[in-house]
């Protein structure tokens, strides 16, 4: 097994790390996902385009709330693994 339960999410992590980004944390125990990967820096437009073209992942985006910062990322709905980048 790679870093997560999702081969496509592992590929996104590797692509982001190749750009100088890094994983802060991989958390578990969420109701809708098995794992949530938190990245340190925002996602580049180049990475977003590459991931969208190569992998069957759903892009998501969330505005800031009083309790959470604005973020975006991808989810592997089959494996229930998500990756989150600050925005």
VMD Tcl script that draws the C-alpha trace (Angstrom):
set ca {
  {0.00 0.00 0.00}
  {1.10 3.55 -0.67}
  {0.47 6.51 1.59}
  {-3.33 6.18 1.41}
  {-6.00 3.65 0.40}
  {-6.26 5.40 -3.01}
  {-3.77 4.90 -5.84}
  {-4.94 8.10 -7.64}
  {-4.68 10.19 -4.45}
  {-1.18 8.75 -3.86}
  {-0.30 9.93 -7.38}
  {-1.64 13.43 -6.61}
  {0.49 13.50 -3.44}
  {3.58 12.53 -5.45}
  {2.85 15.19 -8.08}
  {2.33 17.87 -5.42}
  {5.52 16.85 -3.60}
  {7.43 17.08 -6.90}
  {6.33 20.74 -6.99}
  {7.66 21.31 -3.46}
  {4.43 20.82 -1.52}
  {4.22 18.46 1.45}
  {1.73 16.42 3.43}
  {0.95 17.94 6.83}
  {-1.31 15.18 8.10}
  {-3.41 12.21 7.05}
  {-6.45 11.99 9.29}
  {-8.99 9.20 9.65}
  {-12.31 8.72 11.38}
  {-14.39 11.02 9.18}
  {-18.00 10.15 8.46}
  {-17.90 10.57 4.67}
  {-14.26 9.69 3.93}
  {-11.86 7.05 5.26}
  {-8.82 9.31 4.97}
  {-8.26 13.03 4.48}
  {-4.83 14.21 3.36}
  {-3.93 17.80 4.29}
  {-1.32 19.53 2.13}
  {0.81 22.46 3.30}
  {0.50 24.82 0.33}
  {-2.16 25.72 -2.23}
  {-2.60 23.58 -5.33}
  {-1.00 24.96 -8.47}
  {-3.16 25.41 -11.57}
  {-0.72 23.11 -13.39}
  {-1.37 20.34 -10.84}
  {-5.13 20.81 -10.96}
  {-5.14 20.52 -14.75}
  {-2.88 17.46 -14.77}
  {-4.95 15.64 -12.15}
  {-8.23 16.47 -13.90}
  {-6.89 15.12 -17.20}
  {-5.36 11.91 -15.78}
  {-7.47 10.62 -12.89}
  {-11.15 9.87 -12.23}
  {-11.27 12.10 -9.15}
  {-13.95 14.68 -8.33}
  {-12.70 18.22 -7.71}
  {-14.23 20.04 -4.73}
  {-13.91 23.53 -3.24}
  {-15.11 24.97 0.08}
  {-15.24 28.58 1.21}
  {-13.91 29.63 4.59}
  {-16.18 29.29 7.61}
  {-15.69 30.57 11.16}
  {-14.14 27.18 12.00}
  {-12.32 26.17 8.78}
  {-10.07 27.87 6.26}
  {-10.96 27.91 2.56}
  {-9.76 24.76 0.83}
  {-10.03 22.75 -2.36}
  {-8.94 19.34 -3.49}
  {-9.96 16.03 -4.97}
  {-11.85 13.01 -3.72}
  {-11.65 9.39 -4.79}
  {-15.30 8.54 -4.23}
  {-14.76 4.81 -4.71}
  {-12.08 4.52 -1.99}
  {-13.48 7.46 0.04}
  {-10.12 9.24 0.26}
  {-9.76 13.00 -0.17}
  {-6.87 15.43 -0.51}
  {-7.16 19.03 0.69}
  {-5.10 22.07 -0.29}
  {-5.47 25.50 1.37}
  {-6.67 28.26 -0.93}
}
mol new
graphics top color blue
foreach p $ca { graphics top sphere $p radius 0.5 }
foreach p [lrange $ca 0 end-1] q [lrange $ca 1 end] { graphics top cylinder $p $q radius 0.2 }
display resetview
